[in-house]
Amino acid sequence: MDRKMANRKLIRLSQLKSKLAAENLEEMDWVTFGVIVKKVTPQSASNGRTFSIWRLNDLRDLNQCVSLFLFGEVHKAHWKTDQGMV
């Protein structure tokens, strides 16, 4: 993990909103981790394509969640991922 994180900044999901407001994250190499705390049953978009919505949390502040929308190949590859996975 140390090798993978070298020269990267860890930003917790619960800090993401404030970091986006205060820093230009496009100019740095950063990573975040999240746990799937809720999954919505896959839905169909108006164009007929199926997508998933996950609610992610870093388990530091359970009131701060990020919604992740999965479309296309990402949805196909990951829609069966279990709630509770990182």
Secondary structure, 3 states (H helix, E strand, C coil): CHHHHCCCEECCHHHHHHHHHHCCHHHCCEECCCEEEEEEEEEECCCCCEEEEEEEECCCCCCCCEEEEECHHHHHHHCCCCCCCC
